[in-house]
Amino acid sequence: MNFLKHLQWRYATKRMTGAKVPTDKLNKILEAIRFSASSLGLQPYNIFVVENAELKEQLQKIAFNQPQISKASQVIVFAVWDNLTEERINDYFERVKEIRGNYPDNMQMWKNHLMEKITKNTPEENFNWLARQAYIGLGTGLAAAAIEEVDSTPMEGFEPAKLDKLLGLKAKHLRSVLIMPLGYRDMENDFLVNLPKVRRAENQFIQFYL
């Protein structure tokens, strides 16, 4: 299957079987998220892999009892920095220096820009920008899962404050924004499984300026 065929194959799975995703496939999906695009390479979020059955059941209640969660092999939680702080910016640029030996002048320009950003924006404005980076990681994770022929579901439908409390995210200065169950589609009970994918026509979706 080529990449487009994998994307056509995937859908937001509503029912899962409970079958286990092999470790090698899971690791490839997680590594794809780690290498996902991120503004400046900042990666302002962490991912948490929930495999514990009891935790998944509690998470399902927080997510309005959506059934794929408890039957997922894993539930990936995307948790974003609660704010963009001077300490986090300094840590990132120190990591750049550590890995690359140094960084060019334009990196200092970007560091100054970020330092200015945190003083101009409110913490919530900073958080909203950071959260958009997690959505890029989610997209990469969905595509990587499809390539591995693992089903997945992008989900915003949950109560973040309750999930933050369940995983102790506040103490880590993180806030949950997205979850992504991974597993295998229940061919008998998922009403979406055999329905054709609905997408806008190419000539309505793509426009060229030539």
PyMOL commands that set and color helices and strands:
alter all, ss='L'
color gray80, all
select helices_A, chain A and resi 3-9+23-34+39-41+53-62+86-100+105-120+123-147+160-167+170-172+202-205
alter helices_A, ss='H'
color red, helices_A
select strands_A, chain A and resi 45-50+74-81+151-152+174-183
alter strands_A, ss='S'
color yellow, strands_A
deselect
rebuild
show_as cartoon
